[in-house]
């Protein structure tokens, strides 16, 4: 009988849904959440919110590690090369998929080198201009750009960033000639819009909101198909005549390829539990983020289509 039990135990542990040794012991040391962008974004707010609530649950410190540069390539590469032991996770945005279509090469495969963990939310952006500029509507901005081709500038958090691609799709849709000024981070891009050295830009509400509240930025439009719960008085692009324009970014989580499935499933489940909380829902409203959580399985089923969508957006960005 003992012989039979000893033979069966490995088989039982191999069954789908069986609890792995890794997941039952994990975590035994600090966990790192890598962000391949700078601080002050909607992604940063969501990442830090999750980290603060997972620390007491996991009984281990969580380090939020910013590794910005090359529109996320530097931080993403660091995670791709990390040990797949469940102690490093990537909290990222659309550059994860768009970079391969905008750059000559990237040192990782955005799907093959990662385990999908979750999609936290989707994020509409807001078109902002300096308070000192005479633009109060999208029509004002477009009319000036058409009268002064090549004179207006817009900023972004880097080539291939959601701010860049949303602007590229917009300028294509309204047929204006403007100059792209990429920065290392979205926060830096917004600072120069506030200062007036750049004429306009697209930003996550979390990044632009403080300057909007201080009266230093004007919001002309949101990029979603419907108005933001956080900015109910700001019309959409479609309301202002930019037909069929709708643009969303996303916040998602990946682990290095080969991370134990039991750990991936636990992290996904714990993230989902927090995502359903009233506090997180309130954060989404404040940040202008849409509640579109997907667990590990749902996100794994969505990544191929997401990659295709960002390929299309990247094609528009190549010429802008």
C-alpha positions in Angstrom: 0.0 0.0 0.0 2.8 2.4 0.9 4.4 1.7 -2.5 1.1 2.5 -4.3 0.7 5.8 -2.4 4.3 6.8 -3.1 3.7 6.2 -6.8 0.4 8.1 -6.9 1.6 11.2 -5.1 3.6 12.6 -8.1 0.6 12.0 -10.3 -1.8 13.8 -8.0 0.5 16.8 -7.8 0.7 16.9 -11.6 -3.1 17.1 -12.0 -4.6 20.4 -13.1 -5.5 22.5 -10.1 -3.2 20.7 -7.8 -1.4 23.0 -5.4 2.3 23.2 -6.2 5.0 23.2 -3.6 6.2 26.6 -5.0 2.9 28.3 -4.5 2.3 26.9 -1.0 5.7 28.2 0.2 5.7 31.4 -1.8 6.6 34.1 -1.1 9.5 33.6 1.2 11.3 36.9 0.4 10.5 40.4 -1.0 8.7 40.5 -4.4 9.6 43.1 -7.0 7.0 44.9 -9.2 9.0 46.4 -12.2 7.5 49.3 -14.0 9.2 50.1 -17.3 8.0 53.8 -17.2 8.5 56.7 -14.8 6.3 57.5 -11.7 3.2 59.6 -11.7 1.1 57.7 -14.2 -2.2 55.8 -13.9 -0.2 52.6 -14.1 2.0 53.8 -11.2 -1.1 54.6 -9.1 -2.6 51.1 -9.7 0.7 49.3 -9.1 1.4 51.1 -5.8 -2.2 50.5 -4.7 -1.9 46.8 -5.4 1.5 46.6 -3.7 0.3 48.3 -0.5 -2.5 45.8 -0.1 -0.6 42.7 -1.2 2.2 43.2 1.4 0.1 42.3 4.4 -1.6 39.5 2.5 1.7 38.0 1.4 3.6 39.0 4.6 6.6 40.1 2.6 7.8 43.5 1.3 7.0 44.5 -2.2 9.5 46.8 -4.0 8.0 49.0 -6.8 11.0 49.4 -9.1 10.9 52.0 -11.9 13.1 51.2 -14.9 12.1 53.8 -17.6 13.7 54.2 -20.9 13.2 53.4 -24.6 9.4 53.4 -24.2 9.6 50.6 -21.7 12.1 48.3 -23.4 14.7 48.6 -20.6 12.4 47.6 -17.8 10.7 44.9 -19.9 14.0 43.4 -20.9 15.0 43.2 -17.2 11.9 41.2 -16.4 12.3 38.9 -19.4 15.8 38.1 -18.2 14.8 37.7 -14.5 14.7 34.3 -12.9 11.2 32.8 -13.4 10.9 32.1 -9.6 7.8 34.2 -8.8 9.7 37.1 -7.3 9.7 39.5 -10.3 6.6 40.8 -12.1 6.1 43.4 -14.9 3.4 46.0 -14.5 3.2 47.6 -17.9 1.3 49.3 -20.7 0.9 49.2 -24.5 4.5 49.7 -25.3 4.8 46.1 -24.4 3.2 45.2 -27.8 3.7 48.3 -29.9 7.5 48.6 -29.6 8.3 45.6 -31.9 6.4 47.4 -34.7 8.1 50.8 -34.1 11.7 49.8 -33.5 14.2 48.0 -35.7 14.4 45.2 -33.0 13.7 44.6 -29.4 15.6 42.1 -27.1 12.5 40.0 -26.2 9.3 38.6 -27.6 6.3 40.3 -25.9 4.3 37.1 -25.8 6.7 34.1 -25.9 9.0 35.5 -23.2 6.3 36.2 -20.6 3.5 34.6 -18.7 0.2 36.7 -18.7 -0.9 37.3 -15.2 -3.7 39.9 -15.4 -5.1 42.9 -17.1 -5.8 45.4 -14.4 -7.8 48.0 -16.3 -8.0 50.1 -19.5 -7.2 53.8 -19.6 -8.6 56.6 -21.8 -6.4 59.6 -22.3 -7.2 63.3 -22.3 -6.1 65.9 -24.9 -4.6 68.8 -23.0 -3.1 72.2 -23.9 -1.4 74.9 -21.8 -3.8 77.3 -20.1 -2.0 80.1 -21.9 -2.9 78.9 -25.4 -6.0 80.2 -27.2 -7.4 76.7 -27.8 -10.7 75.8 -26.0 -12.0 73.1 -28.4 -10.6 70.5 -30.7 -11.8 72.6 -33.6 -9.7 75.5 -32.3 -6.6 73.4 -32.2 -7.2 71.8 -35.6 -8.0 75.2 -37.3 -4.7 76.7 -36.0 -2.7 73.7 -37.1 -4.1 73.8 -40.6 -3.4 77.5 -40.8 0.2 77.0 -39.6 1.4 73.6 -40.9 4.4 72.2 -39.2 4.4 74.8 -36.4 2.6 73.1 -33.5 4.3 70.5 -31.4 3.0 67.7 -29.2 4.8 65.8 -26.5 4.7 62.1 -25.3 6.4 59.7 -23.0 8.4 58.3 -25.8 8.1 56.9 -29.3 5.5 54.1 -29.3 3.9 55.2 -26.0 0.2 55.5 -25.7 0.5 59.3 -25.7 2.4 59.1 -29.0 0.1 56.7 -30.8 -3.1 58.4 -29.6 -1.8 61.6 -31.0 -0.7 60.0 -34.3 -4.1 58.5 -34.8 -5.6 61.9 -34.0 -3.4 63.9 -36.4 -4.1 61.4 -39.1 -7.9 61.6 -38.5 -8.0 65.4 -38.7 -5.2 65.7 -41.3 -2.8 68.1 -39.6 1.0 68.5 -39.8 2.5 68.8 -36.4 5.9 67.9 -34.8 6.3 65.1 -32.2 8.6 65.8 -29.2 9.2 62.5 -27.3 10.4 62.5 -23.7 11.7 59.8 -21.4 8.5 59.8 -19.2 4.9 60.9 -19.5 5.4 63.1 -16.5 8.2 65.0 -18.2 6.1 65.4 -21.3 3.3 67.0 -19.3 5.6 69.4 -17.5 6.6 71.0 -20.8 3.0 71.3 -21.9 2.3 73.2 -18.7 5.4 75.4 -19.4 4.1 76.2 -22.9 7.2 74.9 -24.7 5.0 72.2 -26.2 1.6 73.1 -27.7 -0.5 70.0 -26.8 -0.4 66.4 -25.8 -2.3 63.3 -24.7 -1.9 62.1 -21.2 -3.5 59.8 -18.6 -5.8 61.6 -16.3 -3.6 60.6 -13.3 -0.7 62.5 -14.8 -2.6 65.6 -16.0 -5.2 66.0 -13.3 -3.0 67.9 -10.8 -2.1 70.5 -13.4 -5.7 70.7 -14.6 -6.9 71.3 -11.1 -4.3 74.0 -10.7 -5.6 75.8 -13.8 -2.3 75.2 -15.7 -3.8 72.8 -18.3 -7.0 72.8 -20.3 -8.7 69.6 -21.2 -10.1 69.7 -24.8 -11.3 66.1 -25.2 -11.1 62.5 -23.8 -10.2 59.7 -26.1 -12.9 57.1 -25.2 -16.1 56.5 -27.0 -18.0 57.9 -24.0 -17.2 60.6 -21.5 -15.0 59.8 -18.4 -16.7 59.4 -15.1 -13.9 61.6 -13.7 -14.3 64.4 -16.3 -18.0 64.4 -17.1 -17.9 68.0 -18.6 -15.1 67.2 -21.1 -16.5 66.0 -24.4 -15.2 63.0 -26.4 -13.3 63.3 -29.7 -16.4 61.8 -31.5 -18.7 64.5 -30.0 -16.4 67.1 -31.5 -16.5 65.7 -35.0 -13.5 63.3 -35.0 -15.4 60.4 -36.4 -14.7 56.9 -35.3 -11.9 58.0 -33.0 -11.5 56.0 -29.8 -8.3 55.1 -28.0 -7.6 53.2 -24.9 -4.4 52.3 -23.2 -4.1 49.3 -20.8 -2.5 48.4 -17.5 -1.4 44.7 -17.3 0.8 42.3 -15.4 3.3 39.7 -16.8 5.8 37.4 -15.2 9.0 35.9 -16.8 8.3 32.9 -19.0 8.5 29.7 -16.9 7.2 31.2 -13.7 5.4 28.4 -11.9 1.7 28.2 -12.9 0.6 28.0 -9.2 2.3 31.3 -8.4 0.9 33.0 -11.5 -2.6 31.8 -10.6 -2.3 32.9 -7.0 -1.0 36.4 -8.0 -3.8 36.7 -10.5 -6.4 35.7 -8.0 -5.1 38.1 -5.3 -5.0 40.9 -7.8 -8.6 40.2 -8.8 -9.8 40.2 -5.2 -8.3 43.7 -4.7 -9.5 44.9 -8.0 -13.1 44.2 -6.9 -12.7 46.2 -3.7 -14.6 49.5 -3.2 -11.2 51.3 -2.6 -9.8 50.2 -6.0 -13.0 51.1 -7.8 -12.8 54.5 -6.2 -9.2 54.8 -7.5 -10.3 53.9 -11.0 -12.8 56.7 -10.9 -10.3 59.2 -9.6 -7.7 58.2 -12.2 -10.1 58.0 -15.2 -9.6 54.3 -15.5 -12.1 51.8 -16.8 -12.8 48.6 -14.9 -11.9 45.8 -17.3 -10.1 43.3 -15.2 -9.0 40.0 -16.8 -7.5 37.1 -14.9 -4.5 35.1 -16.0 -6.6 32.9 -18.4 -8.6 35.8 -19.8 -5.5 37.9 -20.4 -3.7 35.0 -22.0 -6.6 34.6 -24.4 -6.6 38.4 -25.2 -2.9 39.1 -25.8 -2.7 38.0 -29.4 -5.6 40.3 -30.4 -4.1 43.1 -28.3 -0.8 42.7 -30.1 -2.6 43.0 -33.4 -4.5 46.1 -32.3 -1.3 47.8 -31.2 0.4 46.8 -34.5 -2.3 48.9 -36.3 -1.7 51.8 -34.0 2.0 51.6 -34.4 1.6 51.8 -38.2 0.0 55.2 -37.7 2.8 56.2 -35.3 5.6 55.5 -37.7 4.9 58.5 -39.8 4.4 60.9 -36.9 
